[in-house]
Amino acid sequence: MSDMFDMSEADAANRLMRLAKEIAKHNRLYHTQDAPEISDADYDALVRENNALEAQFPHLIRADSPNKLVGAAPAGHLTKITHAKPMLSLDNAFADEDVVDFVGRVRRFLNLADDAEVVLTAEPKIDGLSCSLRYEGGTLVMAATRGDGQVGEDVTANVRTIADIPQQIAGNIPDVFEVRGEVYMSKSDFDAINARAEAEGTKLFANPRNAAAGSLRQKDAKITAARPLRFLAHGWGEATSLPGETQFDVIKTIESWGLPVDPRFVRLNATSQVLAHYRSIEALRADLPFDIDGVVYKVDRLDWQARLGFVAKAPRWAIAHKFPAERAETTLESIDIQVGRTGKLTPVGRLKPVTVGGVVVSNVTLHNRDEIARLGVRPGDRVVVQRAGDVIPQIVETLTRDAERDAWAFPDHCPECGSEAVAEEGEVDVRCTGGLICPAQRVERLKHFVSRAALDIEGLGERTIVEFFGLGWLHSPADIFRLRQRRAEIVGREGWQDKSVDNLLAAIETKRAPDPARLVFALGIRHVGAVTAKDLLKAFGTVERVREVATGDGAMEELTQVDGVGPVVAEALVEFFHEAHNQEVWNDLLSEVTPPAFVANVRESVVSGKTVVFTGSLETMSRDEAKAQAESLGAKTAGSVSAKTDLLVAGPGAGSKLKKAQELGIEVIDEAAWAQIVANAG
């Protein structure tokens, strides 16, 4: 992963875009279609590369980052249920050092001493299907899959057939309590099901997780009842009260209600104990009755969990320590070039399919021409492929690089439109110079516009975009909203009947007042990810105001005042809105949609809408926690003091920022006064 730190910002932004698309694809295959193409380790490695890039380039973080999204949208055949509390995913650790860093981050966020004890719980990370069980008055009233974390599928009837899950729980039960855990199929039951399927000549399941997911999400509960599904509890969602003050106590109480909990669930007092437990679980892995891919650690104290809160899709108080990478040898059969929406030419290696740890790998990314040169790789070479670890399925070694064959020549023209392909000065990426005359770039931009993290138009997937583009119906985003004029032409095409066309057009109509931050992100402006788009809307309120600032005098100065927006992003915004074609696309789009003003989900407070700067040594909280508090109160945070600063919170040791605030007449308060503002917020 060391090469990552030599990336330019442009290189990183484009790599993040490719990762986002690939991860979204695998989310759909895994969560919605129960038909994954890669292993969990492959997926984790994709996410890990993404995380490392985001840590190096935080201003490039995208909305469709794995750190923003959970799972995938529910399938269409089951009723959708909105979770009362989101079902989030977990960040991953891949080495002992990552676990040590996790504990260190907890201490720093909570402003604890370096040697303060942080008690953790630990349990095997089972490879099943996440499920939430809602009990009201002790009676099971609803069960739902995780879905995309916000919306899942109603599987109540199917869950009632699982023997592990009680229909009624007794004891000191809260009025409402959602038990969360994993539905799974044991290895022995999986083998028996596949043996029967093979004997009957029917389709085999790929693995126990797929078997469990497919069984739980059946339309007919009788089919589910015939499948040997099991359940293990590991957490909770909405609860009117909690039967304990620690993670350990609440889980043990859930177990006392009759819900199964893994017997290897323990509470540990030291990082050394945590790592020793990980080793013991890893040694038992092959002998466990179900598949696991790591160990989950959680901060035990619930009051600390509440303070730590969440970042994007994951809690700060939990992490999954995953098992290590595996390698295999195969042949690189060819190298193909894919053209992205920004024109980047990405080489993709096509492998002779190889099984690595039970998973078939047939494609690897080769990143860019410099990576190909570094590896010295050519079609026909024998290569070593790694399927987890520092980066996603990748070639880590070329075994026949000394064989006498010509080096593979990276193309100097776009394979899609024939335009010259060049690398800008200081950049490693080669890009097509054709711009929007290049059909690949236009199609990719349209795909991005309707993607889940952008406008998320249900029913308008990548295949449909390609089909409609090929028919000449889609040239720019605004054309999507004019598809209703082509209803008669769409009906009758393969896969399109009256109902499906009407459903698509209805889904498009629901996006005529799109979330403004999503709309800005959907434009595909280089370096402007979803987080940056939201930062811009927090600062400027409306999409039109963003354009006004980007095209006005002093644009660079005003844009870089926004927390999270640096010179690279600001320059990209200015360049985008100064291009005549982009202005035409933008005006055309706004003739079809009316995005509202941005409204943050915050508590009312005296600092709502104001800009707050923190300086000095905060004594009761970390700087990150303070900023998170400010944003939850509707305030904007900045790293420097300017005439636009409304409030400075100064701790001991405040220096130049305090002096500048005093010179500018900005209100200055101490940490205790800030705590009072937080306490008084609505």
N, C-alpha and C positions, 0 to 999 in steps of 0.2 A: 504493500500500500504506500510505500515511500514515494513512488512516482506521482502519487496523487498530489503531494505537496509542491510539486514543480508545475502544476497546471496553471494556466492563465485563467482569469475569471471567465472569459468567453468559453474556453475549453470546459471548465467546470459546469457552466450553465447548460451547455449542450449535452454534456454527459448526464446531468441531472434530469434533463428532459427525456432522454432515452431510457434512463432507469425508471422514471415515472410511468412511461408507457408500458414497459415490459412488466413492471410489478403490477400495474392495473390489470393487464391481461391475465397474469397468473392468479390474481385475486378472483377474477371472474371464473376462471377454470376451476379453482379450488373451492370457493365458497358457494358459488351459484350453480355450477354445472357438475360439481363432484367428479371432475375429470382432469386432475392436475397433470401437467406435462413434465414438471420437475419436482424434485424432492423438497421437503421442508428445509434441508440444509442448503440447497440451491437458492431457495427463496430467501432464507436468512442472510446468505452471502450478498444477494442483491441489495437487501435492505442495509446491510452493514456498509457496503461501499457508499450507498446514498448518505448514510449517517456521517461517515467520515468526510465526505464532500461538504455536507451542510455545516459540520463543525468548522471546517476550514474557510467556508464562504457563507456565513449565516445570512447575508443579505440576498442570497440567491435561492433561499428556501421556497419551494413551490407548494401550492395547495394540494396537488396530487402526490406529494411526498408520502412515503410510508409512515412518516411521523405525523401526518394529518388525517389519514384515512384508516378505517378499520374494516377488514373483510371486503364484501362486495354487496351490491344491491340485491335484495331478495328476488327469488325467482317468481314468475307470474302466477303459478297455479295454486299458491297458498295465500290466505288472507294476510295482509301486512299489519304489523303491530308496532306502534312507536313505544320504545322503552321509556319507562318513567325516569330511569337513570341510564345514561349510555353504557353499553357493554364495550369497554375499551380493550385494547391490546396491550402488550408489554414491550418495553425496550429489551434488547438482548445484550448479554455478555458472552464473549467467546474465549476469554482467558482469565486466569486468576487475577491478573492486574485490573481487568475490567470490573471485577467484583470489589476489589479494594477501592477503585475509583468511585464506584457506586456508593459505598459506605462513606467515603470522603465527601462526596457531593451532598449526601444527607446531612452530615455534620455541618458543612459550610452553610447550607441553606437554612438550617435551624440555628445557626450561630452557636454551635456547641464547641467545646474544647476538643483539641485534636485527639485526646485520649478518652473522650467520653464514650461510655458504653452504648452501642446501638444494637438492641436485641432484634433478631430477625426470626421469622418462621421460614421453614424450608419444606418443599414437597416436590415429588416428581411431576414434571410437565407432561401430562398425558396427551397423546396425539388423537384427539377425538373431535366432536362437534360441540361447540359451546351452546349451552342451553340455560334459560332462566325459568325458574318455577315460581309462580306467584301464589302465595298462600294468603287467604283472607279469613280471619277467625279460625286459623288452623286447617282450612280446607283448600285443597288445590283447585284454583279457579282458572288458571291460564298458564300455558307454557309457550315459550318463543325461542327461536334460534337467534343468534347474534346478528345475522344479516350484515349490514354495513356499520353496525355499532349504534346507530340511531333508530333504525327501523329493521325489525326482524320478521319472521314468519310464524304464524299461529300453528303450533304443532300439538295443541292441547290433547286432541283425541288420540294422537299417536303416542304421546308421552304416558297417557293413562294405561297403556299396555305394557309398560316397562316395570318389571317386578321390583326393582331396586327403589322405585319412587313411590312413597306413600301418598295415598289420596287424602289422608287426614293425619295431622301431627298433633300431639298432645303435650301438655306441660305449660310453662309460663310463656305463651306464644304472643308476640305482638299482633295488633289488629291486622297489619299488613307486613308481610316479610317475603322478599324475593330471594330464594336460594339459587345460587349460580354455580354451575359446574360443567362437566363434560359427559356427553353421551358417547359411549364407545362400544366396540365389539372386541372380545378377547381374541387372542391369537388362535386358540384352539377352536373356538366357534367359527372364526373366519375360515380356517382351513377346512372345517366340515362343510360349510356353505359352498365353498368353491369346489370341493370334491363332488357334492351333489350336482352343482351346476355343470361340471365337466361331464358327469355321467349322463345328464339329461341333454347335453349338447347346447346349453344356453350360455350367455355371456358371463365371463368370470369378472369378479371385482379385482381392482388393481391392488388394493391394500385394505387393512381393517378400517382405517379412517373413512375411506370412500364407501365401504360397505355400511358403516354406521350412518354416515350422512345420507346416503341414498335410501336407507331403510327408514330413518326418522322423517324424511320429507316426502313420504308417499301420500298420494291423495286418499288412498284407501287404508284406514287404520288396521284392517285385517292383515294386510301385507306386513305392516310393522310388527303386529302381534306375533307373526310367524318367524320373526328374526330375533335372535338372542342378544338384545341390547342391554347394556348395563349403564350405571351412572355413578359418578364420584363428585361430591360437592367440594368446592374450594373457595367460595366467596359468597357475596350477597349484593343485591341491588337496592331497590327502594325498601325502606323499613321505617315503620312508625316509631320504633325504639330498638335499641340494640341490647342483647343479653350479655353484655360484657364490655370491658374497656380496652381489650387487646384483641388482635387478630386471632391468637391462639384460643382465647376463651370463647369467642363467638363461634369459631369453627367447631370446637368441642361441644358447644351447646347444640349446634345444628346436628352434630352426630348423635347427641342424646335424643333428638327428636325422631330418630329412625332413618336419617339419610346417611348413606355410606360416605366415609372420608378415608382417604388413603392411610394405611397404618404407618407409613413412613413420614407422615406429617409431624414435624418436630419444632421445638423452639430452641434457639441457640444464642449464646451470649457473646460469642467472639467470631471474628472473621475466619480465624484458623479453624474453628469448629464447623463453620459453614462450608469451607472448602473441603474439609475431611468428609463431611456428609455427602458432598457432591461426588467425591471419589468412590464412596461406598455405594451410592446409587448407580454410578456408571458401571461399577463392577457387577452389579445385579441386573443390569439392563436386559441382557439376553434372556435371563430367567424369569423376568416379570411376566405376568399373564397378559399384559397389554403393551402396546408400543408407547415409548416415551422418547423425547428428543432433548431433554435437559432437566434442570431443576429450577423451580421458581422460589425466589426469596422475596419476603415482604417485611417491611418495618412493622414490628409487633404492636407498638402503642398507637391506638386509634387517634388520639389527640395530635400526635405527630403526623399521622397520615393526613389529617385535616389541614394542618399547616402546610405540609409539603404540596398538597394539591396535585394538579395535573399539568403536563406540558403536551400540547397537541393531542395525540390520540392515546397517550400513555400516562400512567401515574408516576410521579417522581418517587414514590415510596415502594416500588416493586421492580423487579428485573428478572429475566429468564436467562439462566446460565446454560448455554447450549453446548452440546457435545461437539467434538472437533471434526475437522475436514477429512475427506478421503480423496484418493487419487487413482487414476487408471491410465493405461496406454492405449492409443488408437491411431487412426490415420486421418489427416486433414485432407478431405477429398476436393474441396473447392473453397474459394473466397468470393463472396458476393458483396455488392455495394448497395446500401440502402440510403435514400436521400430523405432527410428530415425536413420539418417545416421551416427551419432557418437555413436550409440549403446544405447542412453538414453532410458530408459523405462518410458513412460509417461502414467499415468492413466487418462482415459477419462470416465466421468460419463454419463450414458445413463438415461435420465429422462423420466418419463411419460410426454408426451408433455403437456406444459402449455402455456396459452396465457398471455403474459405480455404486457399490453398497446397495444394490437392488433397484437402482433407478437408472433409466436409460437416458443418456445425454447425447444429443445429436447436433446441437448448435452452440457456438461460443461467440462472444463479442471479441473483436480484435482491437477495439477502441479507435485507433487512428493509424496513419502511415508510420509514425515514429515507433509505435509499439510493434508493428510488423517488422520494421527494420531492426529493432532491438532483439526480437526473438529470432530473426533470420528465417522466418517461417515461409514455406511455399506449399502449394497444393502437392500432395503426394508424400509429404513429410510424415514421419512417425512422431507423435507428440504425446506429452504427459498432460493430462487434464485434471484440474482440481475442481471439485464440485461444491466446496464450501470453504470458509476461512476468510482471507483478506478481501477477496473480490469474488464476483459471481463466476459461474462456470467459465473457466479461463484456461488458456494454454500456459503452463508454467515452465515448460522445457521443450526444446526441439531436439529430438534424438538423432536426426539425420541431416542437421544443418550443414555438415561438411560434404554431403553428397554433391556431385557435380551436376547442378541444375541451375538455370538462370534464376536470379532473384525475381520475385513477383513484383510487377510494376504497378504502383498505385495510379489509378486513372487521372489524367489531366483534363478530362472533359466529363461533364455530367452524363451518366448513363441513361437518364430520363429525357433530357431535352437537348443534349449535345452542346450546351454552353460550356465555356471554359470553366475549369474548376481550379481554384487557387487558394493558397493560405495567406491570410493577411499578415502583415509584419508583426512579429512577436507572438503569433498564434501557431499552434500545431495542427489545428483542424483545417481540412481542405473543404471549401464550400463552393457550391454551384453559384455562378454569377448571374444566372438567369432570372433570379427573383421570382416574381409572380407569373412570369411567362413559363416557368417550369411547372408542369402539371403535378409533379410529386410534392413540391412545396405548397401548392394551392390545396391539394387534397389533404396533406398533413395538417395545414392550418385549419381547415374545416373540421377534420377529425378532432383536433384540439378544442375547437370552439364548442362542440357538443359533448365533450368528454365529461366524465363524472365530476371531476374537480372544477370544471368550468360551468357551462350552462346546464349540463346533466339532463339532456332531452331524452326521455325514455322512448325506446323504440327506434331511435335514430343512431344506430351503431356504425362502426367503421365500414362494414360491408355495404350498408345502405348509402353511406356517403360516397363510396367509390362508385356504386351503381348509378346514383343520380348525377354525379359529376360526369361520368362517362356519357350520360344521355344529354348533357348540356344544360341540365336544370339548375345546377348549383355552380356559381362562379365566386360568390362572396357570401359572408354570413347573412346578409339581409335576404338573400334568395331563399334561405331556409323558411323564413316567415311568409314567403310568397308561394310556398308549395301548395297551399290550399287551392290556388288557381289551377293546379295540375291534377286535382283529385281524379278526374275522369281518365287521365292518362296513366295514373298509378294503378288504379283498380284493374285487376285482371292480369297484371304482371305476375311472374312466378313468386309465390309467397305473399301476395298482396290481394286480400279480399276486402269487401266493403268495411267489415268491422275493424280489421287491422289498420286500414288506411285512416278510418275515422279516429281510431285510438292514437295514431301517430300525429294527426293534425291537431287533436285535442291536447296532446302533450306539448306540442309546439306553442299552442295558444297560451298555455299556462306560463310560458317564459316571456311573455310580452312586457312584464314588469319585473325584469330579472334583478337579483341581488346585485348592487352596483359593483361590489368588489369582485364578484365572480365574473361580471361582464368585462371589467378591465383586465383581469387575468385571461379571460377567453380570447382577447385580442391577439395573444401570442407575442406580445412585445418582448424582445430579447432582454433577459435578465430580470424580468418582472414576474416573479412567482406569486402564488396566492397570498402568502404572508405579506409581501411587499404591496400587493394590490390593496389589501385590507389596511395596511399602514397609511397608504395614500388617501384612502377614503376616510379614515379616521381624521386625518389632517385637514382634508379639503371638503369633505361632506358630500359632493356630487361628482359624477363622472365628467360633467361639463366643466366643473371648476378645475379638475385635474388637467383637462386639455388647455384651459385658459392659462394655467400656471406654466405648463410645458411649452406653450407658444408665446409667452409674454416676455417682456424685458426682465432680466434678472432671474430667469428660470432656473439656472443651475444653483444659484444661491438659495432660492426659496425651496427648491426640491430637496437639497441636501440638508436643510433644517429639519426635515421629517426624520424621526427616529427610525433607523433601519434602512434609510435610503442614502447610499453613498454616491460618489461621482460616476461610477460605471453605470449604475441604474439611472441616475439623473440624465446622463448623456444619451442613454438608450431611449428614454422617454422623449427627450427633445428631438432626437433624430427621427423617431417614429412619427411624431405629430407634425414635423416640418416637411415630410414627404407628401407631395400632392396626392399621390394615389391612396395613401393611408387616410388622408383627410376625406377623400371621396368615399372610401369604404366606411369610415366612421359616420359621416353624415347620412349615408344611405341606411346604415344600421339603425341610427336614431330616428329615422323616419318610420321604422317598423316597431321599435321597442321604446319603452318609457321607464328607465330605471329610476326607482325612488331615491331619496336622499339616504345616506348611510345612517343606520341606527345601531349603536353598539348595545350589546346585552350587558348592561351594567346597573349598579345600584345608584340611586340619586344621592348626591353629596355636594358639599360646598366647593369641591374641586372639579365637578363635572365640566368637561369642556376646556379646562385649564391645562397649562403646560407646567409640569412639576420636574424639578431637578433634585437629585439626592447627592450629597457630598459629605465628606468626612467619614469617620468610622461609626457605623450604626452598631448599637450595643445590644439590642433586643431582637434583631432580625438581620438577615443577610440583605445585600443590595438587590439580589434577584427577587426575594420575597417582597421587599418594599415596592419595587416596580410593579410586581404582579398585583399588589394591593391597589396601587394608584390606578392601574388600568381597569381593575374591577369597579372602581369608583367613577369611571368615565373620564379620567384624566389622561393626558398624553404625557409620556416621559421623554426627556431629552438628556443627552450626555453632557451638554455644555450650556452655559448661561448666555442668554442674548436678550434683546429688547422684547422678544416674544415670550420670555419666561414669566410665569405668573407667581410661582411659589418655589422657594428653595428650602429644602429640609436639610439642616446642617447638623451633623454629629461632631463629636470631638475631633480636632485636627483639621477642621475645614480650613482651606487656604484660599487660593486664587479665585475659586468660584464664589466663595462667600464675599470676598472683597469686591468682585465685579457686580454681584447682586446688590450690595450696599451702594455702590456708585450709581447703579441704574434705578435705585429706589424700589427694588423688588422686595416683596414681603418675604421675611425669613423666619422660620419656626424651628424648634428643636424636635427631637424624636418623640418626646412625650406628647407634644401638641399634635404631632401627626397621628399618634395612636388614638388620641381623642377624636380626631376627624374620622378615622376608620370606625371607631366604636359608635359614633353618632350617625353614620350613614344609614339611609333607608334600605 
